[in-house]
Amino acid sequence: MEFQLPIQIEPLPRPIGYPDKIMLTGSCFTEHIGNALRDWKFDMLQNPNGILFDPASVASSIITYMEGRPYEEKDLVYFNELWQSWQHHSQFSHIDKGEALACINESLSRAHTFLKEAKWLIITLGSAFSYRLAPDAPVQFQPGRRGAEEAGGMAVANCHRAPGQIFHKHLMTIEEINTALDGCLYRLFQFNPSLQVIFTVSPVRHIRDGVIENNRSKARLIESVHHLVNKFDRLYYFPAYELVIDVLRDYRFYDIDMVHPNYPATQYVLEQFTRHYIDKGAQAIMEEVKRIVTARRHKPFQPSTQAHKRFLQDHLERTKELALRCPFLDLREELEYFGGTCG
């Protein structure tokens, strides 16, 4: 008997390999994939602006990476005792204006260089709801420039707990989503002709919008993404949303908030991503990397015992052998840990 709905996932024509540079951007679910790729020692860069949810913010951020134009003091706003950017996550906010700008521009510079050389861009869209800074918002909330200018005001990637009345909440139409992403993709393929793009839609429920509104939002994202995938031959869709919502399809696969997929759910999605989107040779190397990374994270109760020293020496030799065989892997942290502790 079948206890799950079957789902067909088309493998990539040219699966992801270790030599490929991978950039990831988008919602918090992006980081489940990105953190795994980092642990598996892929060459990746994740969320240069921090977590982004809506298509307008994602498209706007990618355009800034391509342009590489540094942010200036007038692009920041000051409130809640912090210098903040409407285009960045709160992780970039700082009590010192110079520190905030330095952090933002360092990330921008790294993203510009990385995106130019990347083979893959993974975009995870979380919500079709976009927040716009109201044109009549107080002066202290109005930056000098930056951001996608829309009819309802400048698109805001993160509200930073600012007063709700200074924003307009807007459910983007399918046409608006298509326009934002389509224009971004055309520029992207000119900027990096070898780039390929994987779209996913986050299975995280944006319950603050309401159940009905969340479903409308997700439906618009899915429709727009499939329109784009059918239009461009270098775009692919990975069904993370469908794997959680339709295949797993049970509240036991969600955390206590009933909104975020839990560990078993995210691991299942990662297994499907690996099976269909990463090449077989890389998968074999991944298994070796996983064992070494797990050993490095092992916390011994008795670190001075001979048994633990042998454990470290064994893994030092295994890591050296893998580093010699696969020089594209960055195993410096593991070599330093096993070697330094052995010494």
Phi, psi and omega in degrees: 000148176266128179250005176221149174292133177289148177224135180261119177246115180286126176293155178292143177303321175231097185298163181290134177237171182297327179291347185281134171276136185233121171257141177234140178211150177133214191285180183298335179291337173307322187286339173295316178289314183296317179297322178294315179299322177295315179299327181275004173072030171283155178277100188222158174225131190238129171043069180299338175258005190086185183295133177232146186247318190258158183299325180296317180291319180297311181297317180298318181294319180297322178297320178295326178295318180294316182290324178066021182280119185300149174283151180240171182304322183290350178277351182259158173235154183242118172198163185053033176067019181225148169273127189226156175242131178292345182262002186229155175293160182297345178297342179267353180288150183204152178290338179255124183300317181297319179295319179299313180296318181298317180295316180297314185286329174297316178294321178298315181297317179296319180294320180301311181294316184294316183296328179296331184255355187291148173264334184224141169236121179254118182247121176248116179267135184254325186205146174271357176281127179243139176258133181242136176288123183298135179302332181263017177297149179308152185304324184297340180262001184260111176283167181292322180196192180088151175097153178286119178277120179244172180301326182269004182122179182289132177293135184245126181280328182214131185275349176051033179059027175287162180305131185299333184289349179272000181242154167249128177269128187227127174275108183299139175284164177300321180297319179295319179295314179301316182296314181298312184283324181298312179297321178296317183293319178302314179293323182297317182286340171282322180293320180221091186298340183265001184288141171238150188236133173248123175262141167225159173245129185293135175279359177292128180278126176271077190289340176298333177284345186100150183298312181296314181295323177299317181293322175298317180299310181298321181299320180292320177298313182298316180298316181294316181298317180292326174300316181290319180298323178286339182273320183254140182274359180247018179248142181223155181240122174257123191277058177300319181299312183291327179298322181276314186286320188253330182270305178288308163052048180202145181293342178291348177264014177240155174292178185298337178283353180060022183239313184265132174302141182273186185301311178302322181293313181293325177294322178297316179297318179296322177299318180291322178298314180298313184298321188258339189241352179246135186291158188298320179298318179293324179298321179295317178295320179306320181296321176293318179299317181302317181295320180290317180295320178298318179295321179296329181274356180296130179255106184284145174280328182231079186292344183270358183286154177296326180298317181290323178296322176295320177303314180293317181295318178301316182284333173296316179295318178297320181292318177300317181296317180292320178296323178290320181284329183231076185296347179282351178275137176266096182250023183298320181298318181290319179297320179293319182294306182293318181290317181293322180288325178296320182290000000 
